[in-house]
Amino acid sequence: MIRCLLSSAPRAAARCRKWQGVTSQHAARRIVAPQELRAFSGVADDGEEIVDAPPSPPPEAPKRKTSQRDTYLEELPVTFSDISRANVAIRTGVKRTPCIKSFFLSELIGANVFLKTEFQQFTGSFKERGARNAILALLREHGEEYMRKNGVIAASAGNHALALAYHGKDLNVPVTVVMPVVAPLAKVDKCKKFGANIIIHGAHIGEAKEHAEELILTSGLEYVNGYDDPPIIAGAGTIGIEIIEDVPCVDVVVVPVGGAGLIAGIGCAVKTLKPDVKVYGVEPYFAASYTAALKAQMPVSIKVTPTLADGLAVPMVGSHAFEVARHYVDECVLCTEKEVSLAILRLIENEKMVVEGGGATGLAALLPGAQLDRHDLKGKNIVVPLCGGNIDTTVLGRVLERGLAADDRMKNFTATVSDRPGGIGRLTTLLGEHGASIKDMYHERAFLQSNIDFVKVKCVVELQGLEHARLIDKILEENGYDPVWDGD
């Protein structure tokens, strides 16, 4: 628990108790000096005269004026009251994840960086909070008999499907999930193990959602939107309450943005409890639906390009989520694929944490050279929710290689060498002598326009960083190989 200076509320409460504790004697009469009165009704035991006086009511504490903004915020689809109720409702069913200060990332970023490890939930993401809260809300609204007879339905290719299936089983509510054909087989199998009814339909999540909406018309299923239903937003907002409790001196919260439900909930909770905290959203360049909504002042559909942060690839933010988020979020920035891959690599190497692309997006924007690498954030207490860890093993391997390339620790170059025996051997020996590890090599004879005795060789080498890459380039130049580096 981080110890920070809290508000002066206890002192205010003490002052209130002081007024409330006036004795009945002093409420009915007051002690006065003899020279102040001309008439007396008696003499006190200590020799001072007393006179009956009407009771003096204690002064009332000044009331805070309700502004038009306060009234408007209470009319939003989700309020802090909803989040507080959700916090109590889901407490026994989800894990309270810690906020861990990262020494290495704090040094790298130049601020006190705390990681909220939501990927440690049982199904691997923060989605459990909203899913459980939504099912509990439906049970209260329709009753256990109705919900356990009909159940809920959702369209999802990943984390929301897993969370809903798991908590549906725990609460004895049937769950149907419509998943597109591109859904990872590992996640499909996990949903089946939780007892969910899985329907594979549609080329993408949009077609899966349309099919789910059609099924609602012919059944008693209740649809649960993974990022826009108010109970989902309120459940996600419980993260904000835990952030303030665990890091009360927090200055900045950086939140990934997909459908905007997560940042809407966290923003509402954090800004209500500590209005001075800055809340920043981060979304990938290839799926900037919240940025587009801000420009249009309403949710709009955009074209989404495949991204490493696939969990954030939502073509249009939710209307409820956007209405809440726009009033609490200070700014939304974008991050590149390179920055996302570097964030995943930094977490694995420095924190031993495996986080998916969407979950690492908040950290990506804080890395050196990214959009939140700003002077005004240096030295601040920054909390970053790592909101998911469900990354496929094959994807993880490719992401790590991209991260190494972005970090100048894996590079490739092309050089021309002699096609005589020992020509390639001399090149590999030179690289080995200077600490470059050859990961891959292949050569080309047919398409070379130079001397017939030469061959073009492409090498992929593992290096120690940018300075090492410059050294290798200098050595190759001095030995007549004239390397051409990819990207130059």
Long-range contacts (C-beta under 8 A, 24 or more apart in sequence): 1-246, 2-246, 2-247, 2-248, 2-249, 4-248, 4-249, 5-249, 6-248, 12-61, 16-61, 19-58, 19-59, 20-58, 22-58, 27-55, 27-56, 28-52, 28-53, 28-55, 29-53, 30-56, 73-327, 76-268, 76-323, 76-324, 76-327, 77-230, 77-233, 77-320, 77-323, 77-324, 78-230, 78-233, 78-234, 78-237, 78-264, 78-265, 78-268, 78-320, 78-324, 79-268, 80-237, 80-268, 80-269, 80-272, 80-273, 82-230, 82-231, 82-233, 82-234, 82-237, 83-234, 83-237, 83-238, 83-240, 83-241, 83-265, 83-268, 83-269, 84-241, 85-234, 86-129, 86-133, 86-231, 86-234, 86-235, 86-237, 86-238, 87-238, 87-241, 89-132, 89-133, 89-136, 90-129, 90-132, 90-133, 90-136, 90-235, 90-238, 93-128, 93-132, 93-167, 93-170, 94-121, 94-128, 94-129, 94-132, 95-120, 95-121, 95-122, 96-242, 97-121, 97-242, 98-246, 99-242, 99-243, 99-246, 99-247, 99-383, 100-351, 102-350, 102-351, 104-346, 104-350, 104-351, 105-346, 105-350, 105-351, 105-363, 108-346, 108-367, 108-368, 109-366, 109-367, 109-368, 109-373, 109-382, 110-378, 110-379, 111-252, 111-366, 111-377, 111-378, 111-379, 111-380, 111-381, 111-382, 112-379, 112-380, 112-381, 112-382, 113-363, 113-366, 113-382, 113-384, 114-246, 114-247, 114-250, 114-381, 114-382, 114-383, 114-384, 115-351, 115-353, 115-363, 115-383, 115-384, 115-386, 116-239, 116-242, 116-243, 116-383, 116-384, 116-385, 116-386, 117-353, 117-386, 118-239, 118-359, 118-385, 118-386, 118-387, 118-388, 119-353, 119-354, 119-355, 119-356, 119-359, 119-386, 119-387, 119-388, 119-389, 119-390, 120-389, 121-163, 122-166, 123-159, 123-162, 123-163, 123-166, 123-190, 123-390, 124-159, 124-162, 124-388, 124-389, 124-390, 125-159, 125-162, 125-163, 125-311, 125-359, 125-387, 125-388, 125-389, 125-390, 126-236, 126-239, 126-262, 126-385, 126-387, 126-388, 127-159, 127-160, 127-162, 127-163, 127-164, 127-226, 127-388, 128-163, 128-166, 128-167, 129-235, 129-236, 129-238, 129-239, 130-163, 130-226, 130-229, 130-231, 130-232, 130-233, 130-234, 130-235, 130-236, 130-261, 130-265, 131-160, 131-163, 131-164, 131-166, 131-167, 131-168, 131-224, 131-232, 131-235, 132-163, 132-167, 132-170, 132-171, 132-235, 133-231, 133-232, 133-234, 133-235, 134-164, 134-224, 134-229, 134-231, 134-232, 134-235, 135-164, 135-167, 135-168, 135-171, 135-173, 135-224, 136-171, 136-231, 137-231, 138-173, 138-222, 138-224, 139-171, 139-173, 142-222, 146-220, 147-173, 147-222, 148-172, 148-173, 148-174, 149-220, 150-174, 150-219, 150-220, 150-221, 150-222, 151-175, 151-176, 151-221, 151-222, 152-176, 152-221, 152-222, 152-223, 152-224, 153-177, 153-178, 153-212, 153-215, 153-216, 153-219, 153-221, 153-222, 153-223, 153-224, 154-178, 154-212, 154-223, 154-224, 154-225, 154-226, 155-179, 155-205, 155-208, 155-209, 155-211, 155-212, 155-226, 156-205, 156-208, 156-226, 157-182, 157-183, 157-184, 157-187, 157-205, 157-208, 158-183, 158-184, 158-187, 158-310, 158-311, 158-390, 159-226, 159-311, 159-388, 159-390, 160-226, 160-227, 161-187, 161-191, 161-196, 162-187, 162-190, 162-191, 162-194, 162-390, 164-196, 164-224, 165-190, 165-191, 165-194, 165-195, 165-196, 166-194, 168-194, 168-195, 168-196, 169-194, 169-195, 169-196, 176-212, 176-215, 176-221, 178-202, 178-208, 178-209, 178-211, 178-212, 178-215, 179-208, 180-204, 180-205, 180-207, 180-208, 184-392, 186-392, 187-390, 206-315, 225-318, 226-259, 226-261, 227-258, 227-259, 227-260, 227-261, 227-262, 227-314, 227-317, 227-318, 227-321, 228-259, 228-261, 228-318, 228-319, 228-320, 228-321, 229-320, 230-320, 232-261, 233-261, 233-264, 233-265, 233-320, 233-321, 233-324, 234-265, 235-265, 236-261, 236-262, 236-264, 236-265, 236-266, 237-264, 237-265, 237-266, 237-268, 237-269, 238-265, 238-269, 239-265, 239-266, 239-269, 239-385, 240-265, 240-266, 240-267, 240-268, 240-269, 240-270, 240-273, 241-269, 241-273, 243-269, 243-270, 243-383, 243-385, 244-269, 244-270, 244-273, 244-274, 247-381, 247-383, 248-274, 249-381, 250-274, 250-277, 250-381, 250-382, 250-383, 251-276, 251-277, 251-278, 251-380, 251-381, 251-382, 252-277, 252-278, 252-279, 252-280, 252-377, 252-380, 252-381, 252-382, 252-383, 253-277, 253-278, 253-279, 253-280, 253-382, 253-383, 253-384, 253-385, 254-280, 254-282, 254-362, 254-363, 254-365, 254-366, 254-372, 254-382, 254-383, 254-384, 255-279, 255-280, 255-281, 255-282, 255-362, 255-385, 256-281, 256-282, 256-283, 256-309, 256-312, 256-358, 256-359, 256-361, 256-362, 256-385, 256-387, 257-281, 257-282, 257-283, 257-290, 257-312, 257-317, 257-332, 257-361, 258-283, 258-287, 258-289, 258-311, 258-312, 258-313, 258-314, 258-358, 259-289, 259-314, 259-317, 259-318, 259-321, 260-290, 260-293, 260-317, 260-318, 260-321, 260-322, 260-325, 261-318, 261-321, 262-385, 262-387, 263-290, 263-321, 263-325, 263-329, 264-320, 264-321, 264-322, 264-324, 264-325, 264-328, 265-324, 266-385, 267-324, 267-325, 267-328, 267-329, 268-324, 268-328, 270-328, 271-328, 278-330, 278-331, 279-328, 279-329, 279-330, 280-329, 280-330, 280-331, 280-332, 280-333, 280-365, 280-372, 281-325, 281-329, 281-331, 281-332, 281-333, 282-332, 282-333, 282-334, 282-335, 282-361, 282-362, 282-364, 282-365, 282-372, 283-309, 283-312, 283-332, 283-334, 283-335, 283-361, 284-308, 284-309, 284-312, 284-313, 284-334, 284-335, 284-336, 284-337, 284-340, 284-361, 285-334, 285-335, 285-336, 285-337, 286-313, 286-337, 287-312, 287-313, 287-314, 287-315, 288-334, 289-314, 289-315, 289-316, 289-317, 290-317, 290-322, 290-325, 290-332, 291-332, 291-334, 293-317, 293-322, 294-326, 294-332, 298-322, 307-337, 307-340, 307-357, 308-337, 308-340, 308-341, 308-344, 308-357, 308-399, 308-402, 309-340, 309-356, 309-357, 309-358, 309-360, 309-361, 310-356, 310-357, 310-358, 311-356, 311-357, 311-358, 311-359, 311-388, 312-357, 312-358, 312-361, 333-365, 333-371, 333-372, 334-365, 334-371, 335-361, 335-364, 335-365, 335-370, 335-371, 336-364, 336-370, 337-402, 338-402, 338-406, 339-364, 339-365, 339-367, 339-369, 339-370, 339-406, 340-364, 341-399, 341-400, 341-402, 341-403, 341-406, 342-367, 342-403, 342-406, 342-407, 343-367, 344-391, 344-396, 344-399, 344-400, 344-403, 345-399, 345-400, 345-403, 345-404, 345-406, 345-407, 347-386, 348-400, 353-386, 353-389, 354-389, 354-391, 354-396, 355-386, 355-388, 355-389, 355-391, 356-388, 356-389, 356-390, 356-391, 357-391, 357-399, 358-387, 358-388, 359-386, 359-387, 359-388, 359-389, 360-386, 362-386, 362-387, 404-462, 407-465, 408-463, 408-465, 408-466, 408-469, 409-462, 409-463, 409-464, 409-465, 410-439, 410-460, 410-461, 410-462, 410-463, 411-460, 411-461, 411-463, 411-469, 411-485, 411-486, 412-458, 412-459, 412-460, 412-461, 412-485, 412-486, 413-458, 413-459, 413-461, 413-473, 413-476, 413-483, 413-484, 413-485, 413-486, 414-456, 414-457, 414-458, 414-459, 414-483, 414-484, 414-486, 415-456, 415-457, 415-459, 415-476, 415-481, 415-482, 415-483, 415-484, 416-448, 416-450, 416-454, 416-455, 416-456, 416-457, 416-481, 416-482, 417-443, 417-454, 417-455, 417-457, 417-481, 418-453, 418-454, 418-455, 419-445, 419-452, 419-453, 419-454, 419-455, 420-453, 423-455, 424-455, 424-457, 427-457, 427-459, 427-481, 430-475, 430-476, 430-479, 431-459, 431-461, 431-472, 434-471, 434-472, 434-475, 435-463, 435-464, 435-468, 436-461, 436-462, 436-463, 436-468, 436-472, 437-461, 437-462, 437-463
